[in-house]
Amino acid sequence: MYKTTKEENEILTRTGKGTPMGEFLRRYWWPIGISAHLKERPTFIRVFGEDLVLFRDAKGKIGVIGAFCAHRRANLCLGDVERDGVRCRYHGWLYDSDGQCVQIPGEPPNSELKKESIRLPAYPVEELGGLIFAYFGPQPAPLVPRYNFLVGEGEVYITIQGFQNCNWLQCVENGMDPVHPSFTHGGAWPDIMSTEPELGFHETEWGMVYKAYRKTKEPGMLNYREHHLLMPGVSCGGSGGRYLSGAQAGTPVSAARWSVPIDDTHTMLMRVRFKPSDNPGKYEGDPFSKRWKPPQEFIVPYKEYRDSDAPVLGYPIPPLHFIEDGMVVDSMPPIADRENENLGPAIDDGIIKLRQMYLREVGKMQRGEDPKCIVRDPEKNKEIVIPAYEKWVPESERNLGKTAAVG
């Protein structure tokens, strides 16, 4: 029986600088903000445990630099954005988008304190599909993958789905687990029967894909899901089609969710939904206008008695699939103790293969090779099509053969 060791779990979950997974994740571009939101004010962010400030200067150039001023360590998120960068609110030191200090008010020209010698950490930034991506790894940087859900013809909807009080890998693994919808999402998706699905997992050029058929309450019909995991941690599926009128017409809708490590025990979920131009459907009763907002310590001993003298026991879960996922994933330890799991070789085949793939690709990175899903060829990056979707099919159409993403 497969067991993840404590040592392997440390490799898989720790994202700080110098750790194997931390260095691996830094080889990829990560979404850190939404372009339309970044206007005249800076904002404080944290990625891989590093405190940073995100801003757009008055010339329109975006900067991601160290959060704390090199003078007295005030947080630059309180500063003012100007033509040439962001100015510290405390004593007026000015930094450009490369982290270079360009002005120290009050110091004479002959001062031994030279602005040219002062530079904060700074990272490359690109905008694509309405998202702001940053790269935290060594040069030369790869290309930002031009997935169809970012650059394809159609409508793109962007949301920060929520923030999880847990390690990034727990969020990623939830997306590569086709068994849980039958039991976790009974409130959101009552048409799916609480039975084990028929499964198939395959590795692709970009990561992994699972196919899953499960019975529905309509005789003779199956629910079919084709769901991809794109390295380093992008969950790509099509359940958003459930909320689309005319969802069976045209190219199916898809969505992608990045599990962005804030630090080792907190994760930001960034979601993009894509409705291709030939799909005439309209979103109705759109649940994605809501967001998973985890309550502080929502599972603590005797919580109901802390809140009331006449408590109603239990933990109600709103019937929205990403809230159901969020509450269950946050119910685990902040960093799951995988060495204490008992995995099934059939039901957890995807989880096992996913962890083995991560460990293998980390090894490739450590040998100086590009890991899976690093894109450097512009010809290959014109548009990468990921066939992720959900649909309802007759039982006669069941087929668990291999499907690979194409680009």
The 8 nearest C-alpha neighbors of each residue, nearest first, counted from 0:
[[1, 2, 344, 342, 343, 341, 3, 351],
 [2, 0, 3, 342, 351, 344, 343, 341],
 [3, 1, 4, 338, 0, 342, 340, 341],
 [2, 4, 338, 337, 7, 8, 5, 1],
 [5, 3, 338, 7, 6, 2, 8, 337],
 [4, 6, 8, 338, 7, 9, 3, 337],
 [5, 7, 9, 4, 8, 10, 3, 338],
 [8, 6, 10, 4, 9, 5, 11, 3],
 [7, 9, 11, 5, 10, 6, 12, 4],
 [8, 10, 6, 7, 12, 11, 13, 5],
 [11, 9, 7, 8, 12, 20, 13, 19],
 [12, 10, 8, 9, 20, 7, 13, 358],
 [11, 13, 9, 10, 8, 14, 168, 166],
 [12, 14, 9, 263, 15, 10, 20, 11],
 [21, 15, 13, 20, 47, 263, 12, 18],
 [16, 14, 21, 47, 18, 13, 48, 17],
 [17, 15, 21, 18, 22, 14, 47, 19],
 [16, 18, 22, 15, 21, 19, 14, 20],
 [17, 19, 21, 16, 20, 15, 22, 14],
 [20, 18, 22, 21, 10, 23, 17, 361],
 [21, 19, 23, 22, 14, 18, 10, 11],
 [14, 22, 20, 18, 15, 24, 23, 19],
 [21, 23, 25, 19, 20, 24, 18, 17],
 [24, 22, 20, 25, 21, 26, 361, 19],
 [25, 23, 21, 26, 22, 27, 20, 231],
 [24, 26, 136, 135, 22, 27, 23, 21],
 [27, 25, 136, 24, 23, 22, 135, 28],
 [28, 26, 25, 24, 134, 29, 373, 231],
 [27, 29, 134, 133, 132, 143, 30, 26],
 [28, 30, 132, 133, 31, 27, 134, 259],
 [31, 29, 132, 131, 32, 130, 133, 28],
 [30, 32, 131, 132, 29, 133, 33, 130],
 [31, 33, 131, 30, 130, 34, 132, 36],
 [34, 32, 130, 36, 35, 131, 129, 37],
 [33, 35, 129, 130, 36, 37, 131, 32],
 [36, 34, 33, 37, 129, 38, 130, 32],
 [37, 35, 34, 33, 38, 32, 39, 40],
 [36, 38, 34, 35, 55, 54, 33, 39],
 [39, 37, 40, 36, 55, 35, 54, 41],
 [38, 40, 80, 37, 55, 41, 57, 56],
 [39, 41, 38, 80, 42, 54, 79, 37],
 [42, 40, 54, 76, 53, 52, 80, 39],
 [41, 43, 76, 53, 52, 44, 54, 40],
 [42, 44, 52, 76, 51, 53, 41, 66],
 [45, 43, 51, 52, 50, 42, 46, 53],
 [46, 44, 50, 261, 49, 51, 48, 47],
 [45, 47, 261, 48, 49, 260, 262, 44],
 [48, 46, 262, 261, 260, 49, 14, 15],
 [49, 47, 262, 46, 261, 45, 15, 50],
 [48, 50, 45, 46, 47, 51, 262, 65],
 [51, 49, 45, 66, 44, 65, 48, 46],
 [52, 50, 66, 65, 44, 64, 45, 43],
 [51, 53, 43, 66, 64, 42, 63, 76],
 [52, 54, 63, 42, 41, 62, 43, 51],
 [55, 53, 41, 62, 61, 56, 52, 42],
 [54, 56, 61, 60, 59, 62, 38, 37],
 [55, 57, 84, 59, 58, 60, 82, 80],
 [56, 58, 82, 59, 81, 55, 80, 83],
 [57, 59, 56, 82, 60, 83, 55, 81],
 [60, 58, 56, 57, 55, 61, 82, 38],
 [61, 59, 55, 56, 58, 62, 96, 57],
 [62, 60, 55, 54, 96, 56, 59, 124],
 [61, 63, 96, 54, 53, 64, 55, 60],
 [64, 62, 53, 121, 52, 122, 51, 96],
 [63, 65, 121, 120, 51, 52, 98, 62],
 [66, 64, 51, 120, 119, 67, 52, 50],
 [65, 67, 51, 52, 74, 50, 75, 64],
 [68, 66, 74, 72, 73, 65, 75, 69],
 [67, 69, 72, 70, 73, 71, 75, 74],
 [68, 70, 72, 71, 67, 119, 117, 118],
 [71, 69, 68, 72, 92, 73, 90, 67],
 [70, 72, 73, 69, 68, 67, 89, 90],
 [73, 71, 68, 67, 69, 70, 74, 66],
 [74, 72, 67, 68, 71, 75, 89, 87],
 [75, 73, 67, 66, 76, 77, 68, 72],
 [74, 76, 78, 77, 87, 66, 67, 73],
 [75, 77, 42, 41, 43, 74, 78, 52],
 [78, 76, 75, 88, 74, 79, 87, 41],
 [79, 77, 88, 87, 75, 86, 76, 85],
 [78, 80, 86, 85, 81, 88, 87, 40],
 [79, 81, 85, 56, 84, 40, 86, 39],
 [82, 80, 84, 57, 83, 56, 85, 79],
 [81, 83, 57, 56, 58, 84, 80, 85],
 [84, 82, 81, 95, 56, 57, 85, 58],
 [85, 83, 95, 56, 81, 94, 80, 82],
 [84, 86, 80, 94, 79, 93, 81, 78],
 [87, 85, 93, 79, 78, 91, 92, 88],
 [86, 88, 78, 91, 92, 75, 89, 90],
 [87, 89, 78, 91, 77, 90, 86, 79],
 [90, 88, 87, 91, 73, 78, 92, 71],
 [91, 89, 92, 88, 87, 104, 70, 103],
 [92, 90, 87, 86, 88, 89, 93, 104],
 [91, 93, 103, 87, 86, 102, 90, 104],
 [92, 94, 86, 102, 101, 100, 85, 91],
 [95, 93, 100, 84, 99, 85, 98, 101],
 [94, 96, 84, 98, 97, 99, 83, 85],
 [95, 97, 62, 98, 84, 61, 63, 94],
 [98, 96, 95, 121, 99, 62, 64, 122],
 [99, 97, 119, 118, 121, 95, 96, 64],
 [100, 98, 118, 94, 97, 95, 101, 117],
 [99, 101, 94, 114, 117, 93, 118, 102],
 [100, 102, 93, 94, 99, 114, 95, 103],
 [103, 101, 93, 92, 100, 104, 114, 94],
 [102, 104, 92, 106, 105, 114, 93, 91],
 [105, 103, 106, 102, 91, 92, 90, 107],
 [104, 106, 107, 103, 90, 91, 102, 108],
 [105, 107, 104, 110, 103, 108, 112, 109],
 [106, 108, 110, 109, 105, 104, 103, 111],
 [109, 107, 110, 106, 113, 111, 112, 105],
 [108, 110, 107, 111, 106, 112, 113, 114],
 [111, 109, 112, 107, 108, 106, 113, 114],
 [110, 112, 113, 109, 108, 106, 107, 114],
 [113, 111, 110, 114, 106, 116, 109, 103],
 [114, 112, 115, 116, 111, 110, 117, 103],
 [113, 115, 117, 116, 100, 101, 102, 112],
 [116, 114, 113, 117, 100, 101, 99, 118],
 [115, 117, 114, 113, 118, 100, 112, 99],
 [118, 116, 114, 115, 100, 99, 119, 113],
 [117, 119, 99, 98, 100, 116, 120, 115],
 [118, 120, 98, 65, 121, 64, 99, 117],
 [119, 121, 65, 64, 98, 118, 122, 97],
 [122, 120, 64, 98, 97, 63, 119, 65],
 [121, 123, 63, 135, 134, 124, 133, 64],
 [124, 122, 134, 133, 125, 121, 63, 135],
 [123, 125, 133, 132, 122, 134, 61, 131],
 [126, 124, 132, 131, 133, 127, 123, 143],
 [127, 125, 131, 130, 132, 129, 128, 124],
 [128, 126, 130, 129, 125, 131, 149, 132],
 [127, 129, 149, 130, 150, 126, 155, 148],
 [128, 130, 34, 127, 33, 126, 131, 35],
 [131, 129, 33, 34, 127, 128, 126, 32],
 [132, 130, 126, 32, 30, 33, 34, 31],
 [131, 133, 30, 29, 125, 124, 31, 28],
 [134, 132, 124, 29, 28, 123, 30, 122],
 [133, 135, 28, 123, 136, 122, 27, 29],
 [136, 134, 25, 122, 133, 26, 137, 123],
 [137, 135, 25, 26, 134, 138, 140, 22],
 [138, 136, 139, 140, 135, 26, 25, 134],
 [139, 137, 140, 136, 141, 26, 135, 134],
 [138, 140, 137, 141, 136, 375, 142, 26],
 [139, 141, 138, 137, 142, 136, 134, 26],
 [142, 140, 375, 374, 373, 139, 143, 27],
 [143, 141, 374, 375, 144, 140, 373, 377],
 [142, 144, 28, 145, 141, 374, 125, 132],
 [145, 143, 146, 142, 380, 374, 383, 373],
 [146, 144, 382, 380, 383, 150, 143, 381],
 [145, 147, 383, 148, 149, 382, 144, 384],
 [146, 148, 151, 384, 150, 149, 383, 382],
 [147, 149, 273, 146, 151, 150, 272, 254],
 [150, 148, 128, 147, 146, 151, 145, 127],
 [149, 151, 147, 128, 148, 145, 146, 152],
 [152, 150, 147, 148, 153, 149, 275, 382],
 [153, 151, 276, 275, 150, 154, 147, 274],
 [152, 154, 276, 275, 274, 151, 155, 273],
 [153, 155, 274, 273, 275, 156, 276, 152],
 [156, 154, 273, 272, 157, 274, 153, 271],
 [155, 157, 272, 271, 273, 154, 158, 270],
 [158, 156, 271, 270, 272, 155, 159, 129],
 [159, 157, 270, 160, 269, 271, 156, 287],
 [158, 160, 269, 161, 268, 270, 157, 267],
 [161, 159, 290, 268, 158, 269, 270, 291],
 [160, 162, 291, 268, 159, 290, 292, 267],
 [161, 163, 267, 266, 268, 164, 292, 291],
 [164, 162, 266, 165, 265, 267, 329, 161],
 [165, 163, 265, 264, 329, 333, 266, 162],
 [164, 166, 333, 264, 265, 163, 329, 334],
 [165, 167, 264, 263, 334, 168, 265, 169],
 [166, 168, 260, 266, 170, 169, 258, 165],
 [169, 167, 171, 170, 166, 172, 12, 11],
 [168, 170, 172, 171, 167, 166, 173, 328],
 [171, 169, 173, 168, 167, 172, 258, 174],
 [172, 170, 168, 173, 174, 169, 232, 258],
 [173, 171, 175, 169, 174, 170, 168, 176],
 [172, 174, 170, 176, 171, 175, 169, 328],
 [173, 175, 172, 171, 176, 234, 170, 228],
 [176, 174, 172, 173, 349, 177, 350, 228],
 [175, 177, 173, 174, 178, 179, 172, 349],
 [178, 176, 179, 175, 180, 211, 196, 209],
 [179, 177, 176, 180, 181, 195, 196, 346],
 [178, 180, 181, 182, 183, 177, 176, 184],
 [181, 179, 184, 183, 182, 178, 177, 185],
 [182, 180, 193, 179, 194, 183, 184, 178],
 [181, 183, 180, 179, 184, 193, 185, 178],
 [182, 184, 180, 179, 185, 181, 323, 324],
 [185, 183, 180, 187, 186, 188, 182, 320],
 [184, 186, 189, 188, 187, 182, 183, 181],
 [185, 187, 318, 184, 188, 189, 319, 317],
 [186, 188, 318, 319, 184, 320, 185, 189],
 [189, 187, 185, 190, 184, 186, 191, 320],
 [188, 190, 185, 191, 186, 187, 192, 184],
 [189, 191, 188, 215, 216, 192, 185, 217],
 [192, 190, 215, 189, 188, 181, 193, 214],
 [191, 193, 215, 194, 214, 181, 216, 190],
 [194, 192, 181, 182, 191, 195, 185, 180],
 [195, 193, 192, 181, 196, 213, 214, 182],
 [194, 196, 178, 197, 193, 213, 181, 346],
 [197, 195, 213, 212, 211, 198, 194, 178],
 [196, 198, 212, 211, 213, 195, 199, 210],
 [199, 197, 211, 210, 196, 212, 200, 209],
 [198, 200, 210, 209, 399, 211, 201, 197],
 [201, 199, 209, 208, 349, 210, 198, 202],
 [202, 200, 208, 207, 209, 203, 401, 199],
 [201, 203, 207, 206, 208, 200, 204, 403],
 [204, 202, 206, 207, 205, 403, 201, 404],
 [203, 205, 206, 404, 372, 202, 371, 403],
 [206, 204, 372, 203, 229, 230, 371, 207],
 [207, 205, 229, 203, 230, 228, 202, 204],
 [208, 206, 202, 228, 203, 227, 201, 229],
 [209, 207, 227, 201, 226, 200, 228, 202],
 [210, 208, 200, 226, 199, 225, 201, 211],
 [209, 211, 225, 199, 224, 198, 399, 200],
 [212, 210, 198, 224, 197, 223, 196, 209],
 [211, 213, 223, 197, 196, 222, 221, 224],
 [214, 212, 196, 222, 221, 197, 215, 211],
 [213, 215, 221, 192, 222, 191, 220, 216],
 [214, 216, 191, 217, 192, 221, 190, 220],
 [215, 217, 190, 218, 192, 191, 214, 220],
 [216, 218, 215, 220, 219, 190, 221, 214],
 [219, 217, 220, 216, 215, 214, 221, 393],
 [218, 220, 394, 393, 217, 221, 215, 214],
 [221, 219, 393, 218, 392, 394, 217, 215],
 [222, 220, 214, 392, 391, 213, 215, 394],
 [221, 223, 391, 213, 212, 390, 214, 215],
 [224, 222, 212, 390, 389, 211, 391, 221],
 [225, 223, 389, 211, 210, 388, 226, 390],
 [226, 224, 210, 387, 388, 209, 389, 236],
 [225, 227, 236, 387, 209, 208, 235, 224],
 [228, 226, 208, 235, 207, 234, 229, 387],
 [227, 229, 234, 207, 206, 233, 235, 208],
 [230, 228, 206, 233, 205, 232, 231, 227],
 [231, 229, 232, 206, 372, 205, 233, 228],
 [230, 232, 229, 233, 24, 27, 372, 206],
 [233, 231, 230, 171, 229, 257, 258, 234],
 [234, 232, 257, 229, 256, 228, 235, 230],
 [233, 235, 228, 256, 255, 174, 227, 232],
 [234, 236, 255, 227, 254, 226, 228, 387],
 [237, 235, 226, 387, 388, 254, 253, 238],
 [388, 236, 238, 253, 389, 239, 387, 254],
 [237, 239, 240, 389, 241, 236, 388, 253],
 [240, 238, 241, 237, 242, 253, 252, 254],
 [239, 241, 243, 238, 242, 246, 252, 237],
 [242, 240, 239, 243, 238, 246, 244, 389],
 [241, 243, 240, 282, 239, 283, 285, 244],
 [244, 242, 282, 240, 246, 281, 280, 241],
 [243, 245, 280, 281, 246, 282, 242, 283],
 [246, 244, 280, 247, 248, 243, 279, 281],
 [245, 247, 243, 244, 248, 240, 280, 251],
 [246, 248, 245, 249, 251, 390, 250, 240],
 [249, 247, 246, 245, 278, 250, 279, 251],
 [250, 248, 278, 277, 251, 247, 279, 246],
 [249, 251, 278, 275, 277, 252, 248, 247],
 [252, 250, 388, 249, 253, 246, 247, 278],
 [251, 253, 274, 240, 273, 237, 275, 250],
 [254, 252, 237, 273, 236, 388, 272, 387],
 [253, 255, 272, 271, 236, 235, 237, 273],
 [254, 256, 235, 271, 234, 270, 233, 272],
 [255, 257, 270, 234, 233, 269, 268, 235],
 [256, 258, 233, 269, 268, 259, 232, 234],
 [259, 257, 268, 167, 267, 232, 266, 170],
 [258, 260, 267, 266, 257, 261, 268, 167],
 [261, 259, 266, 262, 167, 47, 46, 258],
 [262, 260, 46, 266, 45, 47, 265, 48],
 [261, 263, 48, 47, 260, 265, 264, 46],
 [262, 264, 166, 13, 265, 14, 260, 12],
 [263, 265, 165, 166, 333, 262, 164, 334],
 [266, 264, 164, 165, 261, 262, 163, 166],
 [265, 267, 260, 163, 261, 167, 259, 162],
 [266, 268, 162, 259, 258, 161, 269, 163],
 [267, 269, 258, 160, 161, 257, 159, 162],
 [268, 270, 159, 257, 256, 160, 158, 267],
 [271, 269, 256, 158, 255, 157, 160, 159],
 [270, 272, 157, 255, 254, 156, 256, 158],
 [273, 271, 254, 156, 155, 253, 255, 157],
 [272, 274, 155, 148, 253, 252, 154, 254],
 [273, 275, 252, 154, 153, 276, 155, 278],
 [276, 274, 153, 277, 278, 152, 250, 273],
 [275, 277, 153, 278, 152, 274, 154, 279],
 [278, 276, 249, 275, 279, 250, 153, 248],
 [277, 279, 249, 276, 275, 280, 250, 248],
 [280, 278, 277, 245, 281, 248, 249, 276],
 [281, 279, 245, 244, 243, 278, 246, 282],
 [282, 280, 243, 244, 283, 279, 245, 242],
 [281, 283, 243, 242, 285, 244, 284, 280],
 [284, 282, 285, 242, 243, 281, 244, 286],
 [285, 283, 286, 282, 242, 243, 287, 288],
 [284, 286, 283, 287, 282, 288, 242, 243],
 [287, 285, 288, 289, 284, 319, 242, 290],
 [288, 286, 289, 285, 290, 160, 158, 239],
 [287, 289, 286, 285, 290, 158, 160, 284],
 [290, 288, 287, 286, 291, 160, 285, 292],
 [289, 291, 160, 161, 292, 288, 287, 159],
 [290, 292, 161, 322, 293, 160, 325, 321],
 [293, 291, 290, 161, 294, 162, 322, 163],
 [292, 294, 291, 295, 163, 162, 326, 297],
 [295, 293, 297, 296, 292, 298, 291, 326],
 [294, 296, 297, 293, 298, 164, 292, 299],
 [297, 295, 298, 299, 294, 293, 302, 164],
 [296, 298, 294, 295, 299, 293, 302, 330],
 [297, 299, 296, 300, 302, 330, 314, 295],
 [298, 300, 302, 296, 297, 301, 303, 295],
 [301, 299, 302, 298, 303, 304, 305, 297],
 [302, 300, 304, 303, 299, 305, 298, 306],
 [301, 303, 305, 299, 304, 300, 306, 298],
 [304, 302, 306, 305, 310, 301, 307, 312],
 [305, 303, 307, 306, 302, 301, 310, 308],
 [304, 306, 302, 303, 307, 301, 308, 310],
 [305, 307, 303, 304, 302, 308, 310, 309],
 [308, 306, 310, 304, 309, 305, 303, 311],
 [307, 309, 310, 304, 306, 305, 303, 311],
 [310, 308, 307, 311, 304, 303, 306, 312],
 [311, 309, 307, 303, 312, 308, 304, 306],
 [310, 312, 313, 309, 303, 307, 304, 314],
 [311, 313, 310, 303, 314, 304, 302, 301],
 [314, 312, 315, 311, 303, 310, 302, 316],
 [313, 315, 316, 312, 298, 297, 303, 311],
 [316, 314, 313, 317, 312, 318, 323, 326],
 [315, 317, 323, 318, 314, 322, 326, 319],
 [318, 316, 319, 315, 322, 323, 186, 187],
 [319, 317, 187, 186, 316, 320, 323, 322],
 [320, 318, 187, 322, 321, 317, 323, 286],
 [319, 321, 323, 322, 187, 184, 324, 318],
 [320, 322, 324, 323, 319, 325, 291, 160],
 [323, 321, 325, 324, 319, 291, 320, 326],
 [322, 324, 320, 321, 326, 325, 319, 316],
 [325, 323, 321, 322, 327, 326, 328, 320],
 [326, 324, 322, 328, 323, 327, 321, 329],
 [325, 327, 329, 323, 328, 324, 322, 330],
 [326, 328, 330, 324, 329, 325, 323, 331],
 [327, 329, 325, 330, 326, 331, 324, 169],
 [328, 330, 326, 331, 327, 164, 325, 165],
 [331, 329, 327, 328, 326, 332, 298, 333],
 [332, 330, 329, 328, 335, 333, 327, 334],
 [331, 333, 335, 334, 330, 336, 165, 329],
 [334, 332, 165, 264, 166, 335, 331, 164],
 [335, 333, 332, 166, 165, 336, 264, 12],
 [334, 336, 332, 337, 333, 331, 169, 166],
 [337, 335, 338, 339, 334, 332, 340, 5],
 [338, 336, 340, 339, 335, 3, 8, 5],
 [337, 339, 4, 3, 5, 336, 340, 2],
 [340, 338, 337, 336, 341, 2, 3, 4],
 [341, 339, 337, 338, 342, 336, 2, 3],
 [342, 340, 343, 339, 2, 1, 0, 338],
 [343, 341, 347, 340, 344, 1, 2, 0],
 [342, 344, 347, 346, 345, 341, 348, 0],
 [343, 345, 348, 347, 346, 342, 0, 1],
 [346, 344, 348, 343, 347, 198, 349, 342],
 [345, 347, 343, 348, 344, 178, 349, 342],
 [348, 346, 343, 350, 349, 345, 344, 342],
 [347, 349, 351, 345, 344, 350, 346, 352],
 [350, 348, 352, 347, 351, 353, 200, 175],
 [349, 351, 353, 347, 352, 348, 354, 172],
 [350, 352, 348, 354, 349, 353, 347, 355],
 [353, 351, 355, 349, 350, 354, 356, 348],
 [352, 354, 350, 356, 351, 355, 349, 357],
 [355, 353, 357, 356, 351, 352, 358, 350],
 [354, 356, 352, 358, 353, 357, 359, 351],
 [355, 357, 353, 359, 354, 358, 352, 360],
 [358, 356, 354, 360, 359, 355, 361, 353],
 [357, 359, 361, 355, 356, 360, 354, 362],
 [358, 360, 356, 362, 357, 361, 355, 363],
 [361, 359, 363, 357, 362, 370, 358, 356],
 [362, 360, 364, 358, 363, 359, 23, 357],
 [361, 363, 365, 359, 360, 364, 358, 366],
 [364, 362, 360, 366, 368, 361, 365, 370],
 [363, 365, 361, 368, 367, 366, 362, 370],
 [364, 366, 362, 367, 363, 361, 368, 19],
 [367, 365, 363, 364, 368, 362, 361, 369],
 [366, 368, 364, 365, 363, 369, 362, 370],
 [369, 367, 364, 363, 366, 370, 365, 362],
 [368, 370, 364, 373, 371, 367, 363, 26],
 [371, 369, 360, 364, 363, 368, 373, 372],
 [370, 372, 373, 205, 369, 360, 230, 206],
 [373, 371, 205, 230, 374, 370, 204, 206],
 [372, 374, 371, 370, 369, 141, 375, 27],
 [375, 373, 142, 141, 376, 372, 144, 380],
 [374, 376, 141, 142, 377, 373, 380, 379],
 [375, 377, 379, 378, 374, 380, 142, 141],
 [378, 376, 380, 379, 375, 381, 142, 374],
 [379, 377, 380, 376, 381, 375, 382, 406],
 [378, 380, 377, 376, 381, 406, 382, 374],
 [379, 381, 377, 378, 382, 145, 144, 383],
 [382, 380, 379, 378, 145, 377, 383, 406],
 [383, 381, 145, 380, 146, 147, 406, 384],
 [384, 382, 406, 146, 147, 145, 380, 405],
 [383, 385, 147, 406, 405, 146, 382, 386],
 [384, 386, 404, 387, 383, 405, 147, 146],
 [387, 385, 404, 384, 388, 225, 405, 403],
 [388, 386, 236, 225, 226, 237, 385, 253],
 [237, 387, 389, 236, 225, 253, 224, 251],
 [390, 388, 224, 237, 223, 238, 225, 240],
 [389, 391, 223, 222, 392, 224, 388, 247],
 [392, 390, 222, 221, 223, 220, 393, 389],
 [391, 393, 221, 220, 394, 390, 396, 222],
 [394, 392, 220, 395, 396, 219, 221, 391],
 [393, 395, 396, 220, 397, 219, 221, 392],
 [394, 396, 393, 397, 392, 219, 398, 220],
 [397, 395, 394, 393, 398, 392, 221, 220],
 [396, 398, 395, 394, 399, 212, 393, 392],
 [399, 397, 400, 396, 395, 210, 212, 401],
 [400, 398, 199, 210, 401, 397, 198, 211],
 [401, 399, 398, 402, 199, 210, 201, 397],
 [400, 402, 201, 399, 403, 199, 200, 210],
 [401, 403, 400, 404, 208, 201, 203, 386],
 [404, 402, 203, 405, 401, 204, 208, 202],
 [403, 405, 385, 386, 384, 203, 406, 402],
 [404, 406, 384, 403, 383, 385, 386, 204],
 [405, 383, 384, 382, 379, 404, 380, 381]]
